[in-house]
Amino acid sequence: MPILLTENFLKDANSLSDPEKGQLFSVILKLPAALKEIHSHSGLGLRKIHSSGIYEARIGLGLRLVFGYDLGKVALHRVGTHDEIRRYLKNL
């Protein structure tokens, strides 16, 4: 499954601490398997958050990963706190 990294995602990821980057990498590795059975419990807290095909996954307690999923491709859009992601979604 192709995983595309957007410019905004790369900026967000570079601002994370090393432990947070490790958690993010772990979630990214689990995404393909979790998306094959999106309604099963994967521990990632996957949920659709926008009608345009935007999903969210939990990264630990404080961070969220926002990504698009369509036709077997994943585009990582943003990573940030709950409030940062909420602000991002208001602009969609």
Long-range contacts (C-beta under 8 A, 24 or more apart in sequence): 1-31, 1-32, 1-35, 1-72, 1-73, 1-74, 2-72, 2-73, 2-74, 3-28, 3-31, 3-32, 3-73, 3-74, 3-75, 3-76, 4-73, 4-74, 4-75, 4-76, 5-76, 6-75, 6-76, 6-77, 6-78, 8-77, 8-78, 9-76, 9-77, 9-78, 9-79, 12-78, 12-79, 12-80, 13-79, 16-63, 16-79, 20-59, 20-60, 20-63, 23-59, 23-60, 23-63, 24-59, 24-63, 24-65, 24-79, 27-57, 27-58, 27-59, 27-65, 28-65, 28-76, 31-57, 31-67, 31-74, 32-74, 35-69, 35-74, 49-89, 50-89, 50-92, 52-92, 54-89, 54-92, 56-85
